[in-house]
């Protein structure tokens, strides 16, 4: 048995005795034949950021070979608004490394994620997964480095208010059963996401639990391990699918929406990132944040207002980005500061590696290099984010920061120590957009950063701007102030984003 896969919960990894990134066509065929898997489902992400499905009933080995070798045709005009019906055929081609066994299907089914290709057999310029791939390749080519990402997926579960152990309002952080009613659902999700290939760091209940009339809203979070950006995007998509399937099975409502109600904590989709050179994390130098890390932060802050166009895509996104809700409002960064736009999480620096010896006296413990764990966190995005585009945007922003002559000056000027509202720099701080409309204006003014080297095609930027402006939500918070029924209607309209 390959030691690198012995604890991997993915059935294909266990059966094939190889890591997923080594899967090939013959592996998929072998697994389906020997495990009598009868169906193959193609999955792919269209313009709306959701997983789409194309189902195949496998009739023979030759049929399966053809599907896995050539992919299939789909109607691009129904998946992407920028494609005209007169010439809209696209190919969807499977990426073998993404294959996993469907944990919900009664008929044994294999799922596999796909990429889009045009009529010439070229990667579709505007496809979300291709935009991300272009950003990755450009970053690597121009810097000689690589980035890793992880997402923090927050969500609410809504159920009837009926319990002998009621939860405490806005105090659900790391709560346990029986006060956390859906811990068992979360643990089942963790297991299934891992079986589908996800690499999970941990799961826990979140602070935002609250009750309303006869309903109870319980907030949870699943955080992943840092991986290459493409895999980071894939596992978030699969995780959202798994959680929704579980909710359907348990007959409860689940939502990744940025805001459930005004005055209560919203749900974010924070992204942690790190930069590697020659396979080594370079975010720290001599136990302090490195200059490279500060340059990355400066680049992100410099285009942060435009990044909301990919990470905060519906009107209720901007009901979350308000003061005193552990959500960012100003463009700045800080250490361990949850009100800052970019947070440098508590790291394992200095002598903190001695903690394990103090907690386990007289036990022989092999030292562990904790320096590899340091990340920086971008806290603006929420569940409405187009996952591929926001990660691609962050990579573009990181490269921008690494090439800026004044990056270290910017990072120094925008650093806030402590409470952001009490420690505001004398010259003040720029604010994040307050609506989709304002976000569109910011993207319009900074589109050149994202279109450089055709990473983001012009039609994707044009469509993003148009869509955001069409919400017509400028000054929406002020217009809806005190109108609780109208606010509730707005929340319900966008309760199932992306």
N, C-alpha and C positions, 0 to 999 in steps of 0.2 A: 504494500500500500504506500502511495506517495504521501509522505508526512505533511506536505503542504495542504492536503485536502482532507485529512482525516476528520477534522471537526466541521467541515463545510456542510451546511444543511441542504444545499441544492442537490436534489436527487440525480441530476445529470452529472454533476461533478463527482459525486460518490460512485456512480455506476461506471463512468468513463475513466475515473482515476486520473483526471487532469483538470487544471484550472479552466474556467470558462473562456478566458482569452485565447486558449489553445484549441477550442472547438473547431472542427471542420465539417464539411458536408457529410462525409462518411460517418462521422460520430453521430450526427443527428439521425441519419438513416438507421444506424445500428441500434441506437436507443429506442427508436420508435418500433422497429421490428421486434426486438427482443422483449420489449415491455408491452407489446400489443396496443400501442397508442394509435387510435383510429382517426384523429383529427389534427390538423395543423392550422393554426390561426396566425395570420400576419397582423401585426400591430404597427401603427405609424402615427406621427403627430402632424396634424394639419395646421392651418392658419390660426385656429381658435385655441391651440395649445392642448387639446384633449386627445387621448388615444382613440384611434379609429380601428376598425376590425374588418378583416376579410377572412372568411372561413373556407377551409378545404376539407372534404372527406377524401381520404387517401384511398385510391382504388387499386394501386399496384406499386411495386418498387419503382418502376419506370416513371409512373406518375409523380411520385414523391421526389425522385431525382430531378425531374423537369422543373417542378415548383421551386426546389432549393437551388437549382442552377441558374434559372432565368428570371425568377420572380414572376410578377403578373402585371397586367395593365389596369389602371384605374382612371377615373374621370377627374382630371385635375381641376376643372372649373367648378366642381362641387366641393372641392377641398381648399382652393385658394381663390380669393376674389379677384386677383389680378390676372387670372387666366381666362381667356375668351373661349366660349364653347366651340368656336370654329376650329380650334387647334389646341385641344386640351388634354390629349392622352399623355399619361405619365406611366413610368414603371415604378413599382415598389419592389425592392431587392433586399432579401433577408441578410441580417448581420448575425452570423452563427453564434458569436460570443454571447448574445443576449438571450439565447433560448432558455426557457424554463417550463416546467410542468404546471398546468393550470390547476390550482388547489381547490377550485370551486366547481369545475365541470363534472357532471355525472358520467359523461362519456370521456374516457382518457384523452386529453388534448394537450398538445404542445404549443406554446406561444413563442413568437419570435419577433423582435423589433426590426423594422425595415427602414431603408433610406430611399429618397425619391431621386429618380433620374429622368431626364427629358428625352425627346424623340431621337436625339443624337447619341444617347447613351452617356451623356455628361451629367454629373451631379447637379441637381436643380439648384440654381443660384440662390433662390429665395426660400428654400426649404429650411425650417428651423435647425434641423440637425446638421445641415451643411454650413449654415452661417456659423454655428458653434465650431465646427471642424476648421473652417477658414481662420477663425480667430485664434484657435490653438496653434495652427501651423504658422501663422504670421508671428505670434509671440515667440515661438520656439526659434524660428528663422532669424528674427531680429535681435533677440536677446541671448540666445544660447541657453535658455532656461525653460522650465516647465512650471505650470501651476497645478495645484490640487484644490478641490472644493469639497465642502460638505454643506448640506442643508439642514435647517431646523424646521421641521414640519409641524406647525401648530394647528389644532382643529377643535371644534366644539361638538359634543354629542348632546342632542336634545331629547329628553324623555319626559314622561309624566312625573310630577312632583309627588312622590309617595315613598317615604322611607322612615324607618325608626332611627336612622343616623343621618340627619340632614347635614349637608355641607355648609361650611362657613362662607359667607359672601366675600368674594375677592381674596380668599385665603386658601386656595386649593393647591398651592405649590407643594409638590411632592407628597400630597395626601395619599393615604392608603385605604384599602377596603377595611371596614364597610362604609367609611365616609366617601371614598371615591368609588362610585357605583360601576364605572366602566373600566376598571383596572384589568379585569379579565378579558374584555374586548381588546384592550391595548396589547396585552401580552399575546393574545392569539394573533393579532396583526403583526407583532414583532416576529413571531415564529414563521408566519406565512410569507412575509416580505423577505426574510432570510432564505426561505426555501425557493423563492423566485429569483434569488441572486443578490438581493440587497445586502450591503455591509453596514450593519447597524452599530452605533455607539451605545445608545441606551434609549429608554422611554420613561416618561414620568407624567404625572398629572401637573397641570399648570395653574397659575394663580387665578385665572379669570372665571372661576366657577361662580354662578349666581342662580337665583330662582326668580321666577316671575309668574304670579298668579298660580296656575296649576302646572306650570312647566319648570323643569330643572335643566340648566345648561352647564355642562361640565367640560372643562378645557383640558386638553392633553397635548403632549409633544413627543415626537419621535425624532431623534437626532442621529445622523449617519456618520460614518468614518470618512476621513478625507480620501478622495480617490481622484483619478483623472477626470477632467471636466465632463467628457461625454458620458462616462458611467455615472457620475454624480447626477446628471440630468435624468438619465434613464431610470435610476432607482427611485427618484422622487416621483416620476410619473407612475411607476408601478406601485409605489406605496400608496398614492392617492387612490388608484384603482382598487387595491386590496381593501383599504379602509371603507370605501364606498360599497364594495361587494359585501363586506361584513355587516355594515349598517343595514343594507337591504335584507340580509339573512336574518338579522336580529330585530328587524322592523323598528329601527330607531333612525332619527335624522342626524346626519353628520354634515358639517359645513367647514370649509377652509376659508370662508369669507373673512375679509379684514375687520369687519365690525358686525356684531350681532345686535348690540343696543348701545345707545349713547350713555356715557358715564361709566362703562365697564371696560375692562381690558379687551383689546382686539387681538386677533391672531396674525402673527407675522410669518414670514418665510425668510428667516435670516440666513445669510450665506457667510460661512467661514472660508478663508482662503490662505494658502501659503505658497511660497515660491521655492522651487528646488533648483540647484545647480549640481550637475553630476550626481544626481540622486540624493543630495543632502539638503535638508531644510536650511535656508539661509535667512530666516526671519530674525534670528538672534545672533549677536556677536558679543562675546564676553559677558554673557548673561543679560544683555540689554538689547532692546529693539535695534536691529541693524539699520544702516542708512538705506539699504535696498527696500526694507519693509516700509520705512518712512516715505520713500519715493513712491511706492505703490499706493500708500494711503493718500499722498498728495494728488496723484493722478485721479483716483476715485473721487476725491472731494472736488476736484476741478470740473468734473462733468457730472457730479452727483444729481443735480437738478434734472438733467436730461435722462439719466438712468431710470428715473421714476416712470418714464414712458414705457419701459419694458417690465418694470417690477411692481407698479401700482396702477393698474389699468382700468379700474372701474370707479364710479363716483364715491362709493363707500370706502375706498382706499384712503381717502383724505379726511374721513371722520376718525380714522385711527391715528393719523399723524398729528396729534394734538398734545399740548403740554401735560406733564404729570401722569402719563399713562404708560411709562416705560417704552415709549415710541419716540423716534427722533423728530425734531422739528427744525433744527438748525444744522448748517453744514459745518461740522467740526468733528474732532476725534478726541479720545481720551483713554486712559488706562482704567479698565474695570468699570467704565461709566456707561450705564444702560440707557442714559438719556442722550448720549452722543450718537451721531450717525455712523461713525466707525468706532468700534470698541476694540481695544486690545485686551483680550481675556486674561485673567490671572494665569500666569505661566508657572512652570516648574523650574525656577531659576535659583541661583545661589545654593544654599544648603538645604533646600526643601526635600532633596532626595533622602535626607536623613529621617524623614517622617516615618517611612516604612519600617526602619530599624527601631525607632522609638515605640511604634505601635506593636512591634513583634520582637520584644527583647529576647536575647539568647537564641535567635533563630538565624541560620545561615541563609542569606538572601543574595542572589546574583544581582549586581547593579544593572540598572536599566537607563538607557540614554533618553532622558525626558526632554532634551532640547528639541527633539524631532516633533514635539507636540504643539509648538507655538503657531498660532494663527492670528489673523485679524478678521473682524466680523463686520459685515455690512448689514445694518439693521432696518433699512427702509422697506424692502420688498415684503409683499404679503401673498396670500394664496391665489390672488388673481394674476400673479406674474406669469408671463410666458417664460418658462423655465430655461429653455435653450437660449432665448434672446437676452435675458438678464445675465446669465453666466457669460455669454459671448461679450456683452457690453462691459462687464467687469474686467474681462481679460484685456479688451481694448483699452480700458481706462488704466489698468495696471501698466501696460506697455507705454502708454502716454506718460505716466508718472516717471517711469525709469528713464525716459528720454528728455524730460524737462530740465532745463538748466537751473531753474529756481525752485525745484521740487522740495529741497530741504528747507528753504525759506518759507514756502507755503505751509509745509507740515508743522513748522515751529509756530507760525502765526495762528494756525487754526487749532492748536492744541488747547484743550480745556481741562484743568485739573479740579476734580470735585464736582459739585453741583453746577450744572450748566447755567442755571438761571441766577445763581449767586456769584459765579466766577466768570461772567461774560467779559471777553477782551474789551479794552477801551474802544476800539474801532468797531465793535459789534460783530455780528455774524450774519451771513446771508441765510435766508430761510428756504426750506424746501418748498416746492409748489404746493398750493392749497387746493388744487382741483385738477381734473384731467385736462381741462382746457389750458391751464397754466403750464402743465407738464408738456403739452404739445408745443407750446411756444418755446419752452426751453430746449426741446429736442430740435425744433426748427433752427434755432440759433447755433446749435452745436453739432448738427448732423455731419459736418465734415470729418469730425473725429471718428465717427462710426463708419462712414462711407470710404474712408481712406483704404486704398488697396482693394476696394470692392468687397470688404468683409461683409458689410451690410449693404445690400443692393438698394438703389434709389427707390424702387417701387415698394420695398418693405418699409422704409422710412416714411415715404409719402402716405402709405396706407395707415401706418401707426398714427401719424399726425392727424389724418382725416378722421379716423375712428375716435380718437380722444376728443377732438374738437366737437364732434357730433353729439357728445353727451350734453353739451351746452350747460355745464355745471359750474361755470364761473360764479363765485360768491354763493355757492349752494348752501354752505353751512349757515351763512347769515340769513339766507332766504327761508331756511327751515327751522331757524332757532325758535324753540318753544312749541313747534308744531309736531307733537309726538306721534300722531296718527300718520302724518305724511312721512316722518322719519322711518316709522315701522314699515310702511309700504315700500320705501326705498331699500331698506335692508332686505326685505323679502324678495324684491325684484332681482337682487344680485346674490342671493343666499348660496347658489351653487355655481360659483365662478370657476372657470378653467377646469 
